[in-house]
Amino acid sequence: MYVLFTQMFNGLVVLPAGGIPPPGLLMRPLVSWVTAHVFHLEPLVLFTGSGDKTSDWVQAFCLLVIAAVVTIVWSVLDRRRSEYVRLHRWFRVFLRFALGSTMLGYGMSKAVPLQMPAPSLTRLLEPFGSFSPMGVLWSSIGASRPYEMFTGCAELAGGILLFVPRLATLGAIVCLADTVEIFTLNMTYDVPVKLFSFHLILLSLFLLAPDARRLANVFVLNRIAEPAARPHGTRAARLGLIAQLVFGAYLLATSMSGIVSGWSRYGGGAPKSPLYGIWLVDEMTVDGQPRLPLLTDAGRWRRVVFQSPTNVSFQRMDDTFVTYRAAVDVEQRTITLNNATDKGAAVRLAFERPAPDRLTLDGTMDQKKVRLQLRLFDEKNFLLLGRGFHWIQEYPFNR
């Protein structure tokens, strides 16, 4: 039930856009009712990107109660039957693919470094102490692309192994190590996916449970482990194996296609602004009067940051940012700005670039004539970007 009514279903079954709604929507009325009448809480916030919302915890409670009731009723009605060998086998296949597809999604988004992107230019200018714990984790992993890719490959390995029946136990071991790591990071950096990642650990343990005694013999008791029982090589078994391999390859291809598309649209491969970079404001005049770079002057710009083609950020002297939607016209040498919170007319600035590291902006902002003399800041001056990797170090370089 947890697989069917959470985001895991989206990784297991690819639904057409605008087609059948995911099963999770069916739980909304029940979750809302339980929230109001059982826990006496305020109406739920449903769409925030967090996996630890009140609605997620209430839904987990509802699923647990439903599962317990169904188990009791089922056990009473079918009390004469002592085992469900075939159903259990298919249930394990279902959970292998549910966990495997989830690990594919997480792994692919790290192997192609998309989940934790490299720190943006504005992020590099923020004080470290202003970061949230989750922001520290995201930025530190994003700053080390090889490490992010390594962790992604580890998660991919666990997911892919689960699709091959003879390698499923190894895949579950790898997934258990991966999910414990994920859960620990979520708990220690306050990442709001704690509930979901804990369920991934439970799924990994469930898949390993039948082999617990054999694994204990090998890793703990130093005893001989007997081979696992395998179904006979019948025609149906061979067809089942082929079907699992084909479906696993389909999930892998689907996941890869979506991630590669995301990389080129909004990841590291996305287009950059024609004026890309951090520009220092050397001189600023307003209505012909120079504005000195005083920390107390909230109307004086300190830096201008161009990153994506669709926005530009101005940093004040107190290090706060004002971000505008932007369109840079290289041929006309103009920049059109629209403030997301201001419904007024767009601002158009003319720019000149006499040298690759020099930029001049002229225009009217807030009904005042503004002129900015900008100088390009070399990103390599950030130790995070310029330090690089060294095999040999006579002394630690920990700053």
Summary of the structure (lengths in Angstrom):
residues: 399
radius of gyration: 27.6
end to end distance: 48.6
largest distance: 92.5
contacts: 1067
relative contact order: 0.08
helix: 49%
strand: 17%
